[in-house]
Amino acid sequence: MRVSDALATELIATAHELADVARVATLSYFRSRDLAADSKETARFDPVTAADRLSEERMRAVLARRRPDDAILGEEFGQKPGTTGLTWVLDPIDGTRGYLSGTPTWGVLISVRDAVGPLYGLIDQPYIGERFEGGLGQSVV
């Protein structure tokens, strides 16, 4: 897919807004005494927390407002079809075990792809305040 400068700017701005809302959601629970985890699987412990769910819900709300026709593939709530040929891939907390143990070894992963592959990706580490991005003419560490 050929991405115009205007579309690239919109996708990058959207990704940053997604990271911003996920940051608020995840930090509101991080190191909380009340934080508990469920397992997504029965055969092994694959943790999911209220913070995972809230973070993805808030990111999906941003996409519903800014990019309602794009598809979404989220770790916690699965797939939403779209019509634009673009898919947002969301991992609201990558490293949930570290998140649960209170170590700052987790992050929020966001990417947007077309049928060929990834166009842009962003890694946000809310607790330590670092953000990394690449694609669509960006490479920021």
Backbone torsions as a table, in degrees:
resi	resn	phi	psi	omega
1	MET	NA	130.1	174.5
2	ARG	-80.9	125.0	-178.1
3	VAL	-106.9	118.8	177.8
4	SER	-68.7	162.0	176.6
5	ASP	-59.6	-39.6	-179.6
6	ALA	-64.9	-42.5	178.8
7	LEU	-67.5	-41.3	178.0
8	ALA	-58.5	-44.9	178.5
9	THR	-60.4	-42.4	179.4
10	GLU	-65.8	-43.3	-179.7
11	LEU	-64.6	-42.5	179.2
12	ILE	-64.8	-44.9	178.8
13	ALA	-62.7	-39.4	178.3
14	THR	-64.0	-44.7	179.1
15	ALA	-59.9	-41.0	178.6
16	HIS	-67.0	-37.6	176.4
17	GLU	-66.3	-38.9	176.0
18	LEU	-58.9	-46.3	179.4
19	ALA	-63.3	-38.2	180.0
20	ASP	-63.1	-45.1	-178.9
21	VAL	-72.0	-33.8	176.8
22	ALA	-67.0	-37.0	179.3
23	ARG	-60.2	-48.0	179.8
24	VAL	-61.4	-45.0	-178.2
25	ALA	-63.8	-45.2	-176.3
26	THR	-72.2	-39.9	-179.1
27	LEU	-68.6	-24.4	179.6
28	SER	-67.0	-21.4	179.3
29	TYR	-108.1	-19.4	-172.2
30	PHE	-60.2	131.1	-178.7
31	ARG	62.2	24.0	177.0
32	SER	-80.5	138.2	178.8
33	ARG	-66.0	-25.9	-175.8
34	ASP	-88.0	-2.7	-175.2
35	LEU	-70.4	124.9	177.2
36	ALA	-126.0	163.8	-179.9
37	ALA	-128.5	145.0	169.2
38	ASP	-105.9	164.9	175.0
39	SER	-104.4	134.1	177.9
40	LYS	-77.2	-15.7	-177.7
41	GLU	-126.6	156.8	176.7
42	THR	-95.2	-29.9	-176.9
43	ALA	-74.6	-28.2	179.9
44	ARG	-148.3	162.5	-179.6
45	PHE	-82.7	110.9	176.3
46	ASP	-121.8	92.1	-168.3
47	PRO	-70.2	145.7	170.7
48	VAL	-140.0	138.1	-177.8
49	THR	-119.4	170.5	173.5
50	ALA	-60.3	-31.7	179.0
51	ALA	-66.5	-40.5	175.6
52	ASP	-57.1	-49.5	-176.2
53	ARG	-66.3	-45.2	179.8
54	LEU	-62.7	-43.0	179.9
55	SER	-59.7	-47.9	-180.0
56	GLU	-67.6	-38.9	177.2
57	GLU	-58.4	-43.3	-179.4
58	ARG	-68.7	-37.8	176.6
59	MET	-65.5	-41.4	177.9
60	ARG	-63.5	-34.9	177.5
61	ALA	-64.8	-39.9	176.4
62	VAL	-62.4	-45.9	-179.8
63	LEU	-64.9	-35.5	177.5
64	ALA	-62.2	-32.8	179.9
65	ARG	-83.7	-46.3	-172.0
66	ARG	-89.5	-36.5	-172.0
67	ARG	-139.1	59.0	-171.1
68	PRO	-64.4	-20.5	-177.2
69	ASP	-95.8	-2.1	176.3
70	ASP	-80.4	151.8	174.4
71	ALA	-79.4	159.8	177.0
72	ILE	-133.8	136.9	169.2
73	LEU	-124.8	106.5	-177.3
74	GLY	-114.6	146.9	-177.8
75	GLU	-64.1	-36.2	-173.7
76	GLU	-92.6	-32.5	-174.4
77	PHE	-120.5	11.3	172.4
78	GLY	73.6	-148.4	-169.2
79	GLN	-103.3	142.4	170.0
80	LYS	-124.4	123.5	-178.8
81	PRO	-69.0	158.5	178.0
82	GLY	-140.4	177.2	-176.9
83	THR	-124.3	-1.3	-174.5
84	THR	-91.0	-13.2	-173.1
85	GLY	88.7	-0.8	178.0
86	LEU	-108.2	141.2	177.2
87	THR	-129.0	129.0	173.8
88	TRP	-90.5	128.8	178.6
89	VAL	-110.2	121.5	-171.4
90	LEU	-122.4	126.8	168.9
91	ASP	-121.8	101.2	-171.3
92	PRO	-65.2	-31.6	172.0
93	ILE	-143.9	103.4	173.1
94	ASP	-88.4	116.2	-175.1
95	GLY	102.9	42.7	-176.7
96	THR	-60.5	-32.5	178.8
97	ARG	-63.1	-43.7	176.0
98	GLY	-64.4	-40.8	177.0
99	TYR	-57.3	-46.9	180.0
100	LEU	-63.4	-34.6	-178.0
101	SER	-85.0	-3.6	176.9
102	GLY	84.8	12.1	177.3
103	THR	-92.8	145.3	-176.9
104	PRO	-84.1	46.4	-177.3
105	THR	-108.0	29.9	-177.6
106	TRP	-124.7	163.9	178.3
107	GLY	-158.1	174.9	177.1
108	VAL	-107.3	127.5	-179.1
109	LEU	-111.5	130.5	-178.3
110	ILE	-137.2	131.9	172.1
111	SER	-144.7	161.6	173.3
112	VAL	-129.4	135.9	-176.5
113	ARG	-134.6	162.0	170.3
114	ASP	-114.2	-165.8	-177.2
115	ALA	-66.4	-22.5	-178.2
116	VAL	-84.3	-37.5	-178.6
117	GLY	160.4	-167.3	-177.4
118	PRO	-64.1	140.2	174.6
119	LEU	-104.6	-36.0	-173.3
120	TYR	-158.2	143.3	176.6
121	GLY	-140.0	150.7	-179.7
122	LEU	-138.2	133.9	173.2
123	ILE	-117.0	123.3	176.9
124	ASP	-115.4	132.8	175.1
125	GLN	-113.7	88.0	-171.6
126	PRO	-55.5	-44.6	-173.9
127	TYR	-66.4	-38.3	-179.1
128	ILE	-95.9	-3.3	172.6
129	GLY	73.2	27.3	178.4
130	GLU	-109.7	147.0	179.8
131	ARG	-139.2	135.0	-179.6
132	PHE	-125.7	143.2	179.9
133	GLU	-147.0	155.4	177.4
134	GLY	-159.3	149.0	-179.7
135	GLY	107.9	165.1	-179.8
136	LEU	51.3	39.3	178.1
137	GLY	82.7	3.3	-178.8
138	GLN	-107.1	143.9	169.5
139	SER	-155.1	92.4	-174.5
140	VAL	-124.3	128.1	177.6
141	VAL	-117.6	NA	NA
